[in-house]
Amino acid sequence: SGTSVTVYELSESQVATGKNFPSQISDNKGTFEINNVGLVSEYVLVKADGFYFNEVANETSAAQLTLYALSDLTDKKILNVNVLSTLEKGRVEYLVSGGKTFVEAKEQAQAEILGIFEISKPDISESEKLDITATGDDNAILLAISVILQGHLPVAELSELIANISNDMKEDGVLTDPISGEKLIFNAHKLEPAQIRKNLENRYKALNMNVTIPDFEKYIRQFIENSDFQFNAL
């Protein structure tokens, strides 16, 4: 609650038109509304900047995190901002600048990011439609990637890791930075999925939300078992 959210209108080539619409998250469920918005283009960038619930540490973050989502609002009434939509931003912009359509760029960038985490799911929903409070494999993937990124990192290191991954894969769609890869696999090995599930269940219960946590654990195991990133225990 209190996180600032800004919607920026973009052209088809993903250039800001100068129109932006500020809002604020109104509750700890992450809800925000932007009404009576006059957009010429259907393309937007959403930026959310604020504190968040850390499901690994079972506490509110000590500092603010900035997340992004690029989206085509055609036929959309709900849009989510998360780590997956943030990771794909730079790659989508690069692909569009190289001649890909927005849809093509989004699909390719998302598939490449999932590949980093040893996940292949061609029919997965767009990143900005995913929701960790909903059931299903697509949402389980988002939760698994979220906790692998988070690990036991403070917010500054999490923000740096997200930025480093995004920048490294921007031009070729592949994570070649060994330090980022080692951090991801280290984080995954040090997670306690059963405790994370309990933390989330208690969190949503406190918010009076009836939520069934999706089966994210299998995607953490899949990453650990199949990743080529070097795990250094110390």
N, C-alpha and C positions, 0 to 999 in steps of 0.2 A: 504494500500500500504506500502511495506517495511517489512511486517511480514516475519520472517524467517520460512522456511518449510524444514523439513528433512524427508526423506523416509529411513526407516531401514528395511533391508531384515530380515525375520524371517523364522525359520524352521517350519515344520508342527506342532511341539509341542510348537510353539510360543517362541522359544529361538532365540535371536539375532545371526545372522551368522557372524557379524562383518562388513558387507557391509552397507554403508550408502551414501545417495546422497542428498546434500544440494541444496536448491533453495530459491526463494524469491517471495512473492506475488508482482505482477507487476502493479496492479491498485487497485482502491477502490472498484471494483466489486469482488475482492477476487481471481483473476485469478493467477494460477501458472502452470508452465510446467516443466517437468523433462524429457529430451530427451536422447536417446542413453544409456538407463540404461540396464546393463547386469545382470539380475537376474537369479539365479539358482532355487530359490523357488518362488512360486506364492503368498506367504504370506508376508504382509508388515505391519509395523507400521508407520503411518504418524504423525509427531509432528509439530504443528504450534504455534508459540510464537510471539505475537505482540499486537498492539493496535487494537481496533475494534469499530464499530459504535454501541452505546448503544441506541436502539430504544425506550426505556422507558424514558430516560433522554434527548433524542434528541441531543446527542453530542458524540464526540469521547471520548473513555475511557481515564481516567487520568493515567492509568498504563497498563502494558501488561498482557495478559491472555494466558495461555497455554492450548491448546486443542489437543486431540488425535483421531486417527481413526485406528482401526484394519481392515484389509480387505484381501480378496482373490482376486487378480487382474485378475483372469481368466475371459475373456470376458468383461473386464471393460476398458474403455478409460478415464472415468471421475470419480473422487473420491472427495467427499466433507468431510471436517472436521467440526464438530459441537458439541454442548453440549451433544446430545444424543449418538453420537459415543464415546465421552469422558466418559460419565457415565457408559457405558457398558464394557469398557476396562478391568477393574479389575475382573469383574464377568466372562467375556469370558475366560480370562487367567486361572482363578480358575477352571472353568468347563472343559477346555481342559486338565489341569493337572490331573483332576480326571477321564479322559477317554472319555469324549465327543468328537465328531468330531468338527471341527471348525464351520461347518454349524449348527450343533445342538446347540453348545454353543452360537453362535450369535443369533439364533432364540429365545432361552430360555432367554438369558440376556435382549434382547430387550423387550420381552413380560413382563418380571418382572419389568423393568423400567417404561414401559407404565402403568403398574398396580399401581405404586406409585401415578401416576397422574390421576387415575380412568379412564384409557383408555384401551379398548380392541379392537384390530384390527389385527387379525391373518394374513391377507394378506398384511400388510404394507411392503413397500420396505425396503431394508437394510438401516441402519442408514446413511451410507456413500453415499447413493444415494439421500438422501433427500436434498431439496433446498428451502429456504424460499422465493426465488424469483419466484418459480413456483406455479401453481395452483394445486388444488386437496387436499383431506383430509389428505393424508400422510404428505404433506408439511405444512399444517395447524397445524398438531400435533407438528411438530418440532418447529414452531414459537411459539405456545402456551407454550410448555415446556421451550423454551428459555426465554420468558418474565417472566414466573412464577419464574424461577431460578433467573433471574436478579433482578426483583423487583426494589427497590430503593437502592440496595446495592452498596457500592463502590467495586472496582475490587477485593481487598484483601478479602473481606467477601464473594463475589461470588465464588472466587477460593476455599476458605475454605469450603463453603457449598457443592460445587461439589465434593471436595475430601472426605468430611465427609459422604455424601450419598454413594459414590462409595465404600468407605472402609466398611461402615456399612452393605451393602447388598452383599458384595463380596462372603461370604461363604454360605449364605442361601437364597439370592435373595429377601429378605424382608427388608424394611426400618423400623427398630424398634427404632431408635434414636428419642425421642420425640422433642428434640430441633431442629433438621433438619426439621422434619415434621411441627412443629409450624412455622418455618421460611417460608416454602413453602406456607402454607395456608395464613399466614399473607401477604406475597408478593402478592398472588393472589387477596386478598380482596382489596389491596391498588392500584391495577393497574387501569388505565384509558384506556381501549381498543380502544375507538374511537380516542383518542389522539395518541396512538401508531400507529394505522393505518395511521393517517395523517402524523405522523413523517416519517414513512417508504415511503409513497407515495411521500413526498417532497424530501426525500433522493434520491430515485431512479430517480426522475425527474431531480434532479441536476446532476446525473450521466448519463443523457440521456438514461435511460433504461425504456422501456415500460413494466412495471410489474403490474400484477393484484394480489394484496395481497390475499392469501387464507383465508378462513373463520376460523381464529384461535379463534375468540371470543367464539364460542360455547364450545370449549374444556376448556377454562378458567372457564366458567359457570359450566360445568359438574364437574370439579374438586372441585369448591367451594360447590356445592350442594351435592356431594356424599362422600367427604373425611371425614375420621374419625379423622384427625389431629385436635388438639384443636386450635381454633382461639382465640387469646388474643388480643383484640383491642388496648391495650396500649403498 
